[in-house]
């Protein structure tokens, strides 16, 4: 055991007595700690063993964390694909002219339906006309069950002097 640092504090004579007494105790080994206190070497060995156990547990957890991060990345990718597919399906239902192109314009804020409604309002040309509507004259009014042309055809015939009979 190394207690030579006591020599300068105790002096030669007292140091010799302390060293003799400490060496006489069987199995006693002491180590100077950082704060100047002394502790038995057995306790130090226990702490070192405990530290090694904790380090090996930490190393094992690091591998699990790496696996967890990889799984999290896979889950994020699958979630992104699923949301992208759901958004594409919603775009198709909404009548998007090119669902893949329009899907890139979605912001990701809010539900797909809310985003599509805002996009339809902002850029209606990206979407097909709703079924049963007419583009052009009439401003997209709903077509009637008879095709919506009978009254227009009748007016044209009357103006031409042909009456209201239908042409076959």
N, C-alpha and C positions, 0 to 999 in steps of 0.2 A: 504494500500500500504506500502511496506517495503522499506524505504530509510535510514535505520540505518547505512549503510555503509558510508553515507555522514557525519555522526557525527564526525568521526575522521579527515576528511578533512576540515570541516567547523568550527568545534569547537561547544561547547554547545549552545551558544547564537545564532549564525547564523543558526545552524541546526534547532533550535526551530522555528525561523522565517520562514525558508524554508518549514518545515513540516506544519506549520500553513497555509501558503499560498497555498501549494499544496492540503491540505485536504479541503480547502475552495472551490476549483474548483469542481463542481458537475460532476461526471461521469469520472473523469480523473484517470486513473490507468496507471502507467508506470512500465515497466519491464526493468531490466538491461540486455543488450545483452552481448555476450561474449567479444566484443571489448571495453566494457565500455560505449557504447552509450546507450541512453534510447530510448525506443519506446513505443507507446501506446499499451495497452493490446489488444485492438480491432484488431490491425494489426497482433499481434502475433496469435490471434485466427483465423484470416483469413489464415495465413500461415499454421497453424496446420490443418485446414480443407482442404486446398489445398494439403498438404502432404498426408492426409488420402485418398483423391480422387485419387491421383497419385499412392499410394500404392495399392488401390483396383483395379485400371486399370492394374497395373503391375501384380497383382495376377491373374487377368482374362487372361492376355496375357500369363502367365506361363502355364495355362491350354491349351491354344491354341497351344503354342509351343510344349507341350508334345504330343498333338494330331498330330501336323505337323511332329514331329519326328517319331511317329508311322507310319504315312502314308508314310513318306520318306523311312522307313525301308521296308514297304510292296512293294513300287514301286521298290526299289533296288532288292528285292527278285524276283519279277515278271520279271524284266529286266534280271536278271541273268538266270532265267529259260528260258526266250525267247531266249537269246543269246545261251544258252546251247542247246536248241532245234534246233536252226538254225545251229549251229556248227555240231550237230549230223546229221542233214539232209545233210549238205555239205559233211560230211565224208561218208555217205552212197552213195551219188552221185559219190564220188571220189573212191569208191570201197574198203573202209576200211574193213578189215576182222572182226573186233569187234569195232563198232563205239563207244560204251560206254567206252571201255578201251582206245581207241585212243583219245577220247575227253578229257580225263584226262591229256594227254600229251601236249595239246595245251597250249601255254603260255599266251594268252590273249593280246598279243601285235600285233597290225596290224589286218587286216581283216582275217576272217576264211579261205578264199581262199589262202591268202599269207602264213598263218601258215601251212595249209595242204600241199601246194607245198613244203615248206621247210621240212616238216616232211617226205613227200614222197621221197625227195632227200636224207635226212639223214637216214631214216629207211624204205626202200622200201618193206621189208618183212611184214610190217603191212598192206599192201594193196594187193588186188587181182590183178592178171595180167589184163591188159587192154583187153577188148573184142577184138577178132580178132588177138591176138598175140599168139605165141607159145613159151612155155618155153623150156629150154633144148637146144638141138642142133640147131644152127641157131641164137642163142642169142636173141630170142624174135622178129624175123623178122615178119612183117605183113604176114598173110596167104592170099593166093590168093583166088579168087572166086571159083576155082575148088578144094579147100581144101588144096592146096599147096603140095600135095603128088604125083601128077602125074609124075613129073620129077624124083623124088626119086624112085617111084615104077618102072618106066621105066628103070632106071639105074640098079636096082636090077635084073629085069627080063633079061636085056641084059647080065649082068654078069653071070647069071645062064644059059644063052643060050636059053632062052625061047622067045626071041623076045620082041616085044612091045605090044603084045595083052593083053588085060585086062582079068583078071579072074573073072568069075561070080560066 
